[in-house]
């Protein structure tokens, strides 16, 4: 199970890569493994300002649909267009080409409260 040290995490299994006040967000390797084969990613919140923990989209696997929760408050600047034609990127490269949204973060201090890789490993029992 991959848990890159340069990312931040949530107990809901989202990851965050911060670049100044911009956050790239996706689901963790653990989450994609638990969901199984991803067949569709639906995100219709482009341009919206959402609060921390609000649903920003859904991910559909063969047997289930799961909500995606925003780890940090902010404006959805971009949706990963590659996922429309290739949702399986979430399975094959969850921390790279499988990212989901790019967000302009409202409050950087709240981002600092996210889990470290070690803390997230404890959450998933590693």
N, C-alpha and C positions, 0 to 999 in steps of 0.2 A: 504494500500500500504506500503510494507516494504522498508525502506531506512536505512540500518545499519549505525551507526555513525562511525564505525571503517574503512570504505571504502572511496575511492575517486571516483568521477563520472565525466562523460562528458555530454555535451549537446546532444550528439548522443545516450545517454542512455546505455553506457557501464560503468561497475564498475571496479575498480582496488583495489586489496588487496596487499599491499607492504610487503615483507619480505626481509629486507636489499635491495639488488639490484635485487631481483626477484619479478616479478609482476604476480599475477594470475588475469585473465581478463574474464569477462562474460558480459551478458546483464542484465539490471535491471529488477526488478519485474514489473515496469511500462511498459517496453519494451515488455516483454513476454506476459503481459496482452493485450497490444495493438495488438500484432501479432496474438494472438490466439494459437491454438494447433500447436506446433512445430512438424514437421514430419521428418526433415532432417537438419543436420548441416554439412556443407562442409568446411573443412579447409585443404588446400593443401600447406601451407607455412612453414611446419616444417623445421627447420634449416636455414631459410632465415632471413636476416637482413632487417627489414622494418623501414621506417620513420614513425614518428608520423602522424596520420590521414590516413595512407595508409590502403587499404582494406586487411584484413588478412583472410577473408572467407565470407561465406554467411550462412544465416539461412532461412530455408524454412518452412513456415506455410501452412495451408490448402489453403489459398487464395492468398498468396503473398510470394515473395522472397526478403530478405533485405540483403544489404552488412553489414559486420562487420568491424568497423574502429578501428585501433590500437590506444589506448589512449596515449601510450608512445613509443618512438623509441627503437628498440632493436631486439635481436635474438629470434625467436620462438624456445624454448627449448623442449616443450612438448605440445601435443594436448590431451585433455581429451578423452581417449579411450572409456569411458563409454557411450559417446554420440553417438557412431556409432550404437550400438544396442538399446540405450534408449534415443533418442533425446528429449523425453518428460521430462527428468530431468531438462531441461531448464525452463519448465513451473512449475514443482512441487518443485524445489529447486534451484532457479536461483543463489543464493549466496553461495551454498554449492556444492553438487554433480553436479550441472549444469554449473560449470565453464568451460571455453572453451580452453584457452591457458595459458601456463606458459612462461614468457618472461624474458630474461636477459636484464635489462634496461640499455640503453646507457648513459642517463643523468638524474640523480636523481632530479636535480633542476627543470626540466620540469614536473616531476611527481608531485612536490609540487604545481604546478600551476593548478592542476585539482580541480574540485568542491568539497566542503565539503558536507556532507549530508544535511545541512540546505540550502546551495546554490542550490543543486540539487532539493530539495523540492520546492523551488521557481520556478525553471525552469518548473516543471511539474504542477505548480499551486496548491500546497498543502500549 
